[in-house]
Amino acid sequence: MNWKRLVPLFVLADFSALTAYATAQHGVAGVIALALANSVTITLTVDLLIALSLVTVWMWQDARARGVRPLPYLLLTMTMGSIGPLLYLVRRPNGPVPARA
């Protein structure tokens, strides 16, 4: 396993643990309420949505070009945020994108 898989795997493990901790501590409704608590957290939430939307477009195109089904990763992104793209980076096939006919 090379560093291109180890770094996202490390971040995925840590972020998943942080997400589980926050959800256990506050519950899903509590996490959403805190994300919308004031103008600063709303700004951060909207910024995250914009960034994840851009990553989702890239992930969709990259997965399709590599012959990978993107739907599981997109659903994870919509429900768990950055966990979807991180898991995609860990699991995506290595090597160049196959040429289209």
C-alpha positions as CSV (number, residue, x, y, z in Angstrom):
1,M,0.0,0.0,0.0
2,N,1.5,3.3,-1.0
3,W,1.1,6.8,0.5
4,K,-1.7,7.7,-1.9
5,R,-3.8,5.2,0.0
6,L,-2.3,5.4,3.4
7,V,-3.0,9.2,3.9
8,P,-6.7,9.0,3.0
9,L,-7.0,5.8,5.0
10,F,-5.5,7.5,8.1
11,V,-7.8,10.6,7.6
12,L,-10.8,8.4,7.0
13,A,-10.2,6.4,10.2
14,D,-9.7,9.6,12.3
15,F,-12.6,11.5,10.8
16,S,-14.9,8.5,11.1
17,A,-14.1,8.3,14.8
18,L,-14.7,12.0,15.2
19,T,-18.0,11.7,13.4
20,A,-19.0,8.8,15.6
21,Y,-18.0,10.7,18.8
22,A,-19.9,13.8,17.8
23,T,-23.0,11.8,16.8
24,A,-22.9,9.8,20.1
25,Q,-22.4,13.0,22.1
26,H,-25.1,15.1,20.5
27,G,-27.2,12.8,18.3
28,V,-28.0,13.5,14.6
29,A,-30.5,16.2,15.4
30,G,-28.1,17.9,17.8
31,V,-25.3,17.9,15.2
32,I,-27.6,19.5,12.6
33,A,-28.9,22.0,15.2
34,L,-25.3,23.0,16.1
35,A,-24.3,23.3,12.4
36,L,-27.2,25.8,12.0
37,A,-26.7,27.6,15.4
38,N,-25.4,30.9,14.2
39,S,-24.1,32.8,11.1
40,V,-20.5,31.4,11.5
41,T,-21.6,27.7,11.6
42,I,-24.1,28.3,8.8
43,T,-21.3,29.8,6.7
44,L,-19.1,26.8,7.5
45,T,-21.9,24.4,6.6
46,V,-22.6,26.1,3.3
47,D,-18.9,26.1,2.5
48,L,-18.8,22.4,3.2
49,L,-21.8,21.8,1.0
50,I,-20.1,23.7,-1.9
51,A,-16.8,21.9,-1.5
52,L,-18.5,18.5,-1.3
53,S,-20.6,19.3,-4.4
54,L,-17.4,20.0,-6.3
55,V,-15.8,16.8,-5.0
56,T,-18.9,14.8,-5.9
57,V,-18.8,16.0,-9.5
58,W,-15.1,15.0,-9.7
59,M,-15.8,11.6,-8.0
60,W,-18.7,10.8,-10.3
61,Q,-16.6,11.5,-13.4
62,D,-13.5,9.7,-12.2
63,A,-15.4,6.6,-11.1
64,R,-17.2,6.4,-14.4
65,A,-14.0,6.8,-16.3
66,R,-12.4,4.0,-14.2
67,G,-15.4,1.6,-14.5
68,V,-16.4,2.0,-10.9
69,R,-19.9,2.4,-9.7
70,P,-20.1,5.8,-8.1
71,L,-23.5,5.6,-6.5
72,P,-22.4,4.0,-3.1
73,Y,-19.8,6.8,-2.7
74,L,-22.2,9.5,-3.6
75,L,-24.8,8.2,-1.2
76,L,-22.1,8.1,1.6
77,T,-21.1,11.7,0.7
78,M,-24.7,12.9,1.0
79,T,-25.3,11.2,4.3
80,M,-21.8,11.1,6.0
81,G,-20.0,14.0,4.3
82,S,-16.3,13.6,3.6
83,I,-16.4,9.9,4.5
84,G,-17.6,9.1,0.9
85,P,-14.8,10.8,-1.0
86,L,-12.2,9.5,1.5
87,L,-13.4,5.9,1.1
88,Y,-13.4,6.4,-2.7
89,L,-9.8,7.5,-2.6
90,V,-8.8,4.5,-0.5
91,R,-10.7,2.0,-2.8
92,R,-10.3,3.5,-6.3
93,P,-8.3,1.6,-8.8
94,N,-4.7,2.6,-9.3
95,G,-3.1,3.5,-12.6
96,P,-4.1,5.8,-15.5
97,V,-7.7,6.2,-16.6
98,P,-8.5,3.8,-19.4
99,A,-8.9,5.4,-22.8
100,R,-12.4,5.6,-24.2
101,A,-13.1,4.0,-27.6
